[in-house]
Amino acid sequence: PTDVGELRDILQQEELRIREIKSEEAKRRRERFLARKRKQAVGDAFPEEPLPLPVSAKVFSFPEFKSTPRPTGKGLAKAGAHAGKGLAEAASEAAGKGPPKGGGKGRAPEDWRASKLNDTERVYLGMVMYKHYMEKNCGRDQAILNIKQAVLRCDFNVVSLEGLRIIRTSLRQHMEKGSKVIELVRQRGEAALQSVEHPELHQFVYQLSTIPQIDERLKCMLFHVSFKESFASCQKSLSTLRQALNMLNSKRVTIQRFFQTAHRLGQSLNRGSSGAQVAPDVFRSCTLDKLAQTKSTKFPKLSILHLVVALVSRRDASHLFNADDLQLLQNAQNLKTDKVYQDCVELAHGIYSAQAICETGVYNCAETGHTVRMERMRKSVPASAVTSLMPSSSPSSTQDLHEPALDPDDRFHEVLKTFVEENLSDAEDLAEGALQVMLAYRELALYFDDLHSVYPPPNSEGDTRKDLCEIFHHFAWEIRKHCDEVESEHLREFIVASTTEEEEEEAMAKFIGCVATPARSSAQPSEAGSPTRCSARHP
């Protein structure tokens, strides 16, 4: 089918076929019922015949889908939910009951035949199974076996990244609700799964839950299948961040001269002011915004930042930041230094956890701190031996003296070992590169003598620290903007026209006039010689 409409038509045809099958089965049941009544009337004991198998295996063969493309996206999810609902009705009526109404609502609480899966779990698990039906054109039981074997063998050609995520999320939600499917099997046996609503989905959940440490296995498989993409993304982000820091490091002398010019200007404006404090010999990055905010009342279009740009040489002003530098800083700002570093380190920690499984057979869960022994699958696992889906703090202290043989399909440890051998060195190099970038970040913060404002880099929106790349991106944007305005206003020529130091100071005072400072900082002296201090001298 090429669209949702064609898929709906096909499903409607399947529903009609189901009704025909149910009608024939109802007729046969009626004939058997009358035959029993006739034999009972003559005193002949007649044992009850077992009901035929549910028709879901016949329905899900879909022979006419062999040569048609499979649906994707929303159409696939809708088809999975629709098909699952139709099968539930067919199986329920085949067992002599009416179709389920409301997904089990209205049933007595003690009715064990009610579905143990919620609507979300049924839709997503049905989507995984339906996709496999479409690709392999197999029956229900064979599809469950294929997916289970693919998980045991770590066969990513059968189970994709999306399928693994859906399975793991559904199993975790099922566990959080008390693992009702497993409890049902413990109480009534595996055959009871054929009598509940959506039997194929309950069988699917149960078969996957028999795999030892299924949650940890799926987590490792997700890490395995997404490693190359994550590694490439971390490499690209780390390279961008490294280029931005190297660019700042190459320009740090020019940037420092700019800061010193702004610092001296602030001191000259505060000279002779009785209310001004002595400024330290450094210029804090947090005062950069105040340079642009502090306006001249004589020339309202111009700010202290215009004057600082005019005081530095034209060569230094033009070499500070170009368009490529601005774009590089913007890319680094969007990536966030802390996130890039943490992603690289987490990738290394993940492969170290996989290495520990290969060497010791023990998985260390970073989220909970629990230690889980990763056991191998046995050929048969009784229902009473199925443990919780989530990791436990310690393995079972008692073991069966006569354990079944190992399942040859379980290749989890072998696949994981090969994966670690191929990617361990790359992950270590990536983590080492992230550490070097963080050291370069810290070195720049120390050079500009503003370590506590920017290091360690912020890891949340509410953090009071600022990312160095974010500060300098805003700074570079302001510099490029003010450089153009200085040239258009011929401010540099106005200052150069002053030949002596006294005339230069007089020219600056004439330019500044009465300086308007931001209202929020007018009552407090600014840091490190910020021009906002001149409010004490120029009321």
C-alpha positions as CSV (number, residue, x, y, z in Angstrom):
1,P,0.0,0.0,0.0
2,T,1.2,3.5,-0.8
3,D,-0.9,5.5,1.6
4,V,-3.1,5.1,4.6
5,G,-6.3,4.8,2.5
6,E,-5.1,1.7,0.7
7,L,-3.8,0.2,3.9
8,R,-7.3,0.8,5.5
9,D,-8.9,-1.0,2.6
10,I,-6.6,-4.0,3.0
11,L,-7.3,-4.1,6.7
12,Q,-11.1,-4.0,6.1
13,Q,-10.7,-6.9,3.7
14,E,-8.9,-8.8,6.4
15,E,-11.7,-8.0,8.9
16,L,-14.2,-9.4,6.5
17,R,-12.2,-12.6,6.2
18,I,-12.0,-12.8,9.9
19,R,-15.8,-12.6,10.2
20,E,-16.2,-15.4,7.7
21,I,-13.8,-17.6,9.6
22,K,-15.6,-16.8,12.9
23,S,-19.0,-17.5,11.3
24,E,-17.7,-21.0,10.1
25,E,-16.3,-21.7,13.6
26,A,-19.6,-20.6,15.3
27,K,-21.4,-23.0,12.9
28,R,-19.1,-25.9,13.9
29,R,-19.4,-25.1,17.6
30,R,-23.2,-25.2,17.2
31,E,-23.1,-28.6,15.4
32,R,-20.8,-30.0,18.2
33,F,-23.1,-28.7,20.8
34,L,-26.2,-30.3,19.3
35,A,-24.2,-33.6,18.8
36,R,-23.3,-33.6,22.5
37,K,-26.9,-33.0,23.5
38,R,-28.1,-35.9,21.3
39,K,-25.5,-38.3,22.8
40,Q,-26.3,-37.1,26.3
41,A,-30.0,-37.8,25.7
42,V,-29.2,-41.5,25.0
43,G,-26.9,-41.7,28.0
44,D,-23.7,-41.9,26.1
45,A,-20.9,-40.0,27.8
46,F,-19.2,-37.7,25.3
47,P,-16.1,-35.8,26.5
48,E,-15.8,-32.1,25.5
49,E,-13.7,-31.5,22.4
50,P,-11.0,-28.9,22.8
51,L,-11.6,-25.6,21.0
52,P,-9.7,-24.9,17.8
53,L,-6.6,-22.7,18.0
54,P,-7.2,-19.0,17.7
55,V,-7.3,-17.7,14.2
56,S,-4.7,-15.0,14.8
57,A,-1.9,-17.2,13.2
58,K,-4.0,-17.5,10.0
59,V,-4.8,-13.8,10.0
60,F,-1.3,-12.6,10.4
61,S,0.2,-14.6,7.5
62,F,-0.9,-11.8,5.0
63,P,-0.1,-13.8,1.9
64,E,-1.3,-11.0,-0.4
65,F,1.3,-8.6,1.0
66,K,4.3,-10.4,-0.5
67,S,4.8,-8.1,-3.4
68,T,3.6,-4.8,-1.9
69,P,5.8,-2.2,-0.1
70,R,5.3,-2.0,3.6
71,P,3.8,1.1,5.2
72,T,5.9,3.4,7.4
73,G,5.4,6.2,10.0
74,K,1.9,7.0,11.3
75,G,0.3,4.6,8.9
76,L,2.4,1.8,10.3
77,A,1.5,2.6,13.9
78,K,-2.2,2.9,13.1
79,A,-2.1,-0.4,11.2
80,G,-0.4,-2.2,14.1
81,A,-3.0,-0.9,16.5
82,H,-5.9,-1.7,14.2
83,A,-4.6,-5.2,13.4
84,G,-4.0,-5.9,17.2
85,K,-7.5,-4.9,18.0
86,G,-9.0,-7.1,15.2
87,L,-7.0,-10.1,16.4
88,A,-8.2,-9.6,20.0
89,E,-11.8,-9.7,18.9
90,A,-11.2,-12.8,16.7
91,A,-9.4,-14.7,19.4
92,S,-12.0,-13.7,22.0
93,E,-15.0,-14.8,19.9
94,A,-13.1,-18.0,18.9
95,A,-13.0,-18.9,22.7
96,G,-16.7,-18.5,22.9
97,K,-16.8,-14.9,24.2
98,G,-18.0,-11.6,22.8
99,P,-15.5,-9.1,21.4
100,P,-13.7,-7.2,24.1
101,K,-15.2,-3.8,24.8
102,G,-13.1,-0.9,26.0
103,G,-9.9,-2.9,26.3
104,G,-11.0,-4.9,29.3
105,K,-13.1,-2.1,31.0
106,G,-16.1,-3.4,32.8
107,R,-14.6,-6.8,33.6
108,A,-14.6,-8.1,37.1
109,P,-11.3,-7.3,38.9
110,E,-10.6,-11.0,39.4
111,D,-10.9,-11.8,35.6
112,W,-7.3,-12.9,34.8
113,R,-8.1,-12.8,31.0
114,A,-8.1,-9.0,30.9
115,S,-5.1,-7.4,29.1
116,K,-2.0,-6.9,31.2
117,L,-0.7,-4.3,28.8
118,N,-1.9,-0.7,28.5
119,D,-2.9,1.0,25.2
120,T,0.6,2.6,24.6
121,E,2.4,-0.7,25.1
122,R,0.0,-2.5,22.8
123,V,0.3,0.1,20.0
124,Y,4.1,0.2,20.0
125,L,4.7,-3.5,20.5
126,G,2.1,-4.2,17.8
127,M,3.9,-1.9,15.5
128,V,7.2,-3.8,16.0
129,M,5.6,-7.1,15.4
130,Y,3.5,-5.8,12.4
131,K,6.7,-4.5,10.8
132,H,8.3,-7.9,11.1
133,Y,5.3,-9.6,9.6
134,M,5.5,-7.3,6.6
135,E,9.2,-7.8,6.1
136,K,9.4,-11.6,6.7
137,N,5.8,-12.6,5.8
138,C,5.7,-15.1,8.7
139,G,3.2,-16.2,11.3
140,R,2.8,-14.8,14.8
141,D,4.8,-17.5,16.7
142,Q,7.6,-17.4,14.2
143,A,7.8,-13.6,14.4
144,I,8.1,-13.7,18.2
145,L,10.8,-16.4,17.9
146,N,12.7,-14.4,15.2
147,I,12.8,-11.2,17.3
148,K,13.8,-13.1,20.4
149,Q,16.7,-14.8,18.5
150,A,17.7,-11.4,17.1
151,V,18.0,-10.0,20.6
152,L,20.0,-13.0,21.7
153,R,22.3,-12.9,18.7
154,C,22.5,-9.0,18.7
155,D,21.4,-9.1,15.0
156,F,20.8,-5.5,14.2
157,N,19.5,-6.4,10.7
158,V,16.4,-7.9,12.3
159,V,15.9,-5.5,15.2
160,S,16.6,-1.9,14.4
161,L,17.6,1.0,16.7
162,E,13.9,2.2,16.8
163,G,12.7,-1.4,17.6
164,L,15.2,-1.8,20.4
165,R,14.1,1.5,22.0
166,I,10.4,0.5,21.8
167,I,11.0,-2.9,23.3
168,R,13.1,-1.6,26.1
169,T,10.7,1.2,27.0
170,S,7.7,-1.1,26.9
171,L,9.4,-3.8,29.1
172,R,10.5,-1.2,31.6
173,Q,6.9,0.2,31.8
174,H,5.6,-3.3,32.2
175,M,8.1,-3.9,35.1
176,E,7.1,-0.7,36.8
177,K,3.5,-1.9,36.9
178,G,4.5,-5.2,38.6
179,S,5.3,-7.5,35.7
180,K,1.7,-8.7,35.4
181,V,2.4,-11.0,32.4
182,I,5.2,-12.8,34.3
183,E,3.0,-13.2,37.4
184,L,0.2,-14.6,35.3
185,V,2.6,-17.3,33.8
186,R,3.8,-18.1,37.3
187,Q,0.3,-18.6,38.6
188,R,-1.4,-20.3,35.6
189,G,1.3,-21.5,33.2
190,E,2.4,-20.3,29.8
191,A,-0.7,-21.7,28.1
192,A,-2.8,-19.1,29.9
193,L,-1.4,-16.5,27.6
194,Q,-3.5,-17.8,24.8
195,S,-6.7,-17.0,26.7
196,V,-6.0,-13.3,27.5
197,E,-6.7,-10.3,25.3
198,H,-4.0,-9.7,22.7
199,P,-2.4,-13.1,23.3
200,E,0.4,-12.5,20.7
201,L,1.6,-9.4,22.5
202,H,1.5,-11.0,25.9
203,Q,3.5,-13.9,24.5
204,F,5.9,-11.4,23.0
205,V,6.5,-9.7,26.3
206,Y,6.9,-13.0,28.2
207,Q,9.4,-14.5,25.7
208,L,11.6,-11.5,25.8
209,S,11.4,-11.4,29.6
210,T,12.9,-14.9,29.8
211,I,16.2,-13.5,28.5
212,P,18.5,-13.0,31.5
213,Q,19.1,-9.3,32.3
214,I,17.0,-8.2,29.3
215,D,17.0,-4.5,30.3
216,E,20.8,-4.4,30.6
217,R,21.2,-6.3,27.4
218,L,19.0,-3.9,25.5
219,K,20.8,-1.0,26.9
220,C,24.2,-2.4,25.8
221,M,22.7,-3.1,22.4
222,L,21.4,0.4,22.0
223,F,24.9,1.7,22.9
224,H,26.4,-0.7,20.4
225,V,24.1,0.2,17.5
226,S,24.3,4.0,18.0
227,F,28.0,4.2,18.8
228,K,29.3,5.1,15.4
229,E,26.7,7.9,15.0
230,S,27.4,9.2,18.5
231,F,31.2,9.0,18.0
232,A,31.0,11.0,14.8
233,S,28.8,13.6,16.4
234,C,31.1,14.0,19.4
235,Q,34.1,14.2,17.1
236,K,32.5,17.0,15.0
237,S,31.4,19.0,18.1
238,L,34.8,18.6,19.7
239,S,36.6,19.8,16.6
240,T,34.3,22.9,16.4
241,L,35.0,23.7,20.1
242,R,38.7,23.2,19.7
243,Q,38.8,25.5,16.7
244,A,37.0,28.2,18.5
245,L,39.3,28.0,21.6
246,N,42.4,28.0,19.4
247,M,41.1,31.1,17.5
248,L,40.6,32.9,20.8
249,N,44.0,31.8,22.0
250,S,45.7,33.1,18.8
251,K,44.0,36.5,19.4
252,R,44.4,36.7,23.2
253,V,47.2,39.4,23.0
254,T,45.0,41.7,20.9
255,I,42.0,41.0,23.1
256,Q,44.1,41.8,26.2
257,R,45.2,45.1,24.7
258,F,41.5,45.9,24.1
259,F,40.7,45.1,27.8
260,Q,43.7,47.2,29.0
261,T,42.5,50.2,26.9
262,A,39.0,49.9,28.4
263,H,40.5,49.6,31.9
264,R,42.7,52.7,31.5
265,L,39.7,54.6,30.1
266,G,37.7,53.7,33.1
267,Q,40.5,54.9,35.4
268,S,40.9,58.2,33.6
269,L,37.2,58.9,33.8
270,N,37.2,58.2,37.6
271,R,40.3,60.4,38.2
272,G,39.6,63.0,40.8
273,S,36.3,61.5,41.8
274,S,35.9,61.3,45.6
275,G,33.3,58.5,45.4
276,A,35.3,56.2,43.1
277,Q,37.3,53.3,44.4
278,V,40.7,52.2,43.2
279,A,40.2,49.8,40.3
280,P,42.1,46.5,40.2
281,D,44.6,45.8,37.5
282,V,42.3,43.4,35.6
283,F,39.2,43.7,33.5
284,R,36.4,41.3,34.1
285,S,34.5,39.8,31.2
286,C,31.3,40.5,33.0
287,T,31.8,44.2,32.4
288,L,31.8,43.9,28.6
289,D,28.0,44.4,28.4
290,K,28.2,47.6,30.5
291,L,30.6,49.1,27.9
292,A,27.8,49.0,25.3
293,Q,25.1,50.0,27.8
294,T,26.8,53.2,29.0
295,K,25.8,55.9,26.6
296,S,27.0,59.5,26.1
297,T,24.4,62.2,26.8
298,K,26.2,64.5,24.3
299,F,26.1,61.9,21.6
300,P,23.3,59.5,22.4
301,K,24.1,57.2,19.5
302,L,27.5,56.4,20.9
303,S,28.7,54.5,24.0
304,I,31.8,53.9,25.9
305,L,32.5,50.8,23.7
306,H,32.6,53.2,20.7
307,L,35.3,55.2,22.4
308,V,37.4,52.1,23.4
309,V,37.2,50.9,19.8
310,A,38.4,54.3,18.6
311,L,41.3,54.4,21.1
312,V,42.8,51.1,19.9
313,S,44.6,51.0,16.7
314,R,42.7,50.5,13.4
315,R,44.8,47.4,12.8
316,D,43.9,45.8,16.2
317,A,40.2,46.7,15.7
318,S,40.1,45.0,12.3
319,H,42.1,41.9,13.4
320,L,39.9,41.2,16.5
321,F,37.1,39.2,14.8
322,N,36.1,38.6,11.2
323,A,32.9,37.0,9.9
324,D,34.4,33.5,10.0
325,D,35.4,34.0,13.6
326,L,31.9,35.2,14.5
327,Q,30.3,32.1,12.9
328,L,32.8,29.8,14.6
329,L,32.0,31.3,18.0
330,Q,28.3,31.0,17.3
331,N,28.6,27.3,16.5
332,A,30.7,26.7,19.7
333,Q,28.1,28.7,21.7
334,N,25.3,26.6,20.4
335,L,27.1,23.3,21.2
336,K,27.8,24.3,24.9
337,T,31.2,23.4,26.2
338,D,30.0,21.4,29.1
339,K,27.7,19.3,27.0
340,V,30.4,18.5,24.4
341,Y,32.8,17.4,27.2
342,Q,30.1,15.3,29.0
343,D,29.0,13.5,25.8
344,C,32.6,12.5,25.0
345,V,33.2,11.3,28.6
346,E,30.0,9.4,28.7
347,L,30.9,7.6,25.4
348,A,34.1,6.5,27.0
349,H,32.4,5.4,30.2
350,G,29.9,3.4,28.2
351,I,32.6,1.4,26.4
352,Y,34.4,0.9,29.7
353,S,31.2,-0.7,31.1
354,A,31.0,-3.0,28.0
355,Q,34.7,-3.9,28.6
356,A,33.9,-4.8,32.2
357,I,31.2,-7.2,31.0
358,C,33.6,-8.9,28.7
359,E,36.4,-9.3,31.3
360,T,34.4,-9.9,34.5
361,G,30.9,-10.6,33.4
362,V,29.6,-7.8,35.6
363,Y,27.7,-4.7,34.5
364,N,28.0,-1.5,36.6
365,C,24.9,0.6,36.2
366,A,25.9,4.3,36.2
367,E,22.4,5.5,37.0
368,T,21.7,3.4,40.1
369,G,25.2,2.3,41.1
370,H,24.0,-1.4,41.2
371,T,26.2,-4.2,40.0
372,V,24.6,-6.9,37.9
373,R,26.1,-10.2,36.7
374,M,25.3,-10.7,33.0
375,E,24.3,-14.4,32.7
376,R,24.1,-16.4,29.5
377,M,20.8,-17.7,28.2
378,R,20.0,-21.3,28.9
379,K,18.1,-23.5,26.4
380,S,15.0,-23.4,28.6
381,V,14.1,-21.1,31.4
382,P,11.1,-22.2,33.5
383,A,8.5,-19.6,34.3
384,S,9.3,-19.8,38.0
385,A,12.9,-18.7,37.3
386,V,12.0,-15.6,35.4
387,T,13.4,-12.7,37.5
388,S,12.6,-9.0,37.4
389,L,13.3,-7.0,34.2
390,M,15.2,-4.3,36.1
391,P,18.8,-4.8,37.5
392,S,19.2,-6.1,40.9
393,S,21.8,-5.2,43.5
394,S,23.2,-8.7,43.7
395,P,22.8,-12.0,41.8
396,S,20.9,-14.9,43.2
397,S,22.6,-16.7,46.0
398,T,21.2,-20.1,45.1
399,Q,21.7,-21.9,41.8
400,D,20.3,-25.1,40.3
401,L,22.7,-28.0,40.6
402,H,21.6,-29.3,37.2
403,E,21.5,-26.2,35.0
404,P,20.4,-26.6,31.4
405,A,23.0,-26.2,28.6
406,L,23.8,-22.8,27.2
407,D,21.7,-21.6,24.4
408,P,23.9,-21.4,21.2
409,D,21.8,-18.4,20.0
410,D,23.0,-16.3,22.9
411,R,26.0,-14.4,21.3
412,F,25.7,-11.3,23.4
413,H,29.1,-11.6,25.1
414,E,30.9,-12.5,21.9
415,V,29.4,-9.6,19.9
416,L,30.1,-7.2,22.8
417,K,33.8,-8.4,23.0
418,T,34.3,-7.7,19.3
419,F,32.7,-4.3,19.6
420,V,35.0,-3.3,22.5
421,E,38.1,-4.5,20.7
422,E,37.2,-2.4,17.6
423,N,36.2,0.8,19.3
424,L,38.0,1.1,22.7
425,S,41.0,3.0,21.4
426,D,38.9,5.5,19.5
427,A,36.7,6.2,22.5
428,E,39.8,6.7,24.7
429,D,41.3,9.1,22.1
430,L,38.0,11.0,22.1
431,A,37.9,11.3,25.9
432,E,41.6,12.5,25.9
433,G,40.8,15.1,23.3
434,A,37.8,16.3,25.4
435,L,40.1,16.7,28.4
436,Q,42.7,18.7,26.3
437,V,39.9,21.0,25.1
438,M,38.7,21.6,28.7
439,L,42.3,22.4,29.7
440,A,42.6,24.9,26.9
441,Y,39.3,26.4,28.1
442,R,40.6,26.7,31.6
443,E,43.9,28.2,30.4
444,L,42.0,31.0,28.6
445,A,40.0,31.7,31.7
446,L,43.2,32.0,33.7
447,Y,44.8,34.2,31.1
448,F,41.9,36.7,31.2
449,D,42.0,36.4,35.0
450,D,38.3,35.6,35.2
451,L,38.3,31.9,36.2
452,H,35.4,31.9,38.7
453,S,33.0,33.6,36.2
454,V,33.4,31.0,33.5
455,Y,35.0,27.8,34.9
456,P,33.8,25.1,35.2
457,P,31.5,25.9,32.2
458,P,27.8,26.1,33.1
459,N,25.8,23.0,32.8
460,S,22.3,24.4,33.1
461,E,20.3,27.6,32.3
462,G,20.1,28.6,35.9
463,D,23.9,28.5,36.4
464,T,25.4,31.9,37.4
465,R,28.6,31.2,35.4
466,K,28.8,32.0,31.7
467,D,30.3,29.9,28.9
468,L,33.5,31.5,27.6
469,C,32.4,30.9,24.0
470,E,29.0,32.6,24.7
471,I,30.7,35.7,26.2
472,F,33.1,36.1,23.3
473,H,30.5,35.5,20.7
474,H,28.5,38.4,22.1
475,F,31.7,40.4,22.4
476,A,32.7,39.7,18.8
477,W,29.3,40.7,17.5
478,E,29.4,44.0,19.4
479,I,32.9,44.7,18.3
480,R,32.1,44.2,14.6
481,K,29.0,46.4,14.9
482,H,30.8,49.2,16.8
483,C,33.8,49.2,14.5
484,D,31.5,50.1,11.6
485,E,29.8,52.8,13.6
486,V,33.1,54.3,14.7
487,E,34.2,54.6,11.1
488,S,30.9,56.1,10.0
489,E,31.0,58.7,12.8
490,H,34.7,59.5,12.2
491,L,35.3,59.1,15.9
492,R,38.9,58.0,15.6
493,E,39.8,61.1,13.5
494,F,38.3,63.2,16.2
495,I,40.5,61.7,18.9
496,V,43.7,61.6,16.7
497,A,43.2,65.4,16.1
498,S,44.2,65.9,19.8
499,T,48.0,66.2,19.8
500,T,48.8,66.2,23.5
501,E,47.7,64.0,26.4
502,E,45.9,66.9,28.0
503,E,44.0,67.6,24.8
504,E,43.2,63.9,24.4
505,E,41.7,63.8,27.9
506,E,39.8,67.0,27.1
507,A,38.5,65.5,23.9
508,M,37.3,62.3,25.7
509,A,35.6,64.5,28.3
510,K,34.0,66.6,25.6
511,F,32.9,63.4,23.8
512,I,31.4,61.8,26.9
513,G,29.7,64.8,28.3
514,C,27.3,63.6,30.9
515,V,27.4,59.8,30.9
516,A,24.1,58.0,31.3
517,T,24.7,54.7,33.2
518,P,22.2,51.8,33.6
519,A,19.7,52.4,36.4
520,R,20.4,49.0,38.0
521,S,24.1,49.8,38.6
522,S,24.1,53.6,39.2
523,A,24.2,53.3,43.0
524,Q,27.1,50.7,43.0
525,P,30.7,51.1,41.8
526,S,31.4,48.7,38.9
527,E,34.1,46.1,38.7
528,A,37.6,46.5,37.4
529,G,37.5,50.0,36.2
530,S,34.2,49.7,34.3
531,P,33.1,53.0,32.8
532,T,30.0,52.9,34.9
533,R,32.0,54.4,37.8
534,C,32.1,57.8,36.0
535,S,28.6,58.4,37.4
536,A,30.3,59.7,40.6
537,R,32.2,62.3,38.6
538,H,29.5,63.1,36.1
539,P,26.2,63.3,37.9
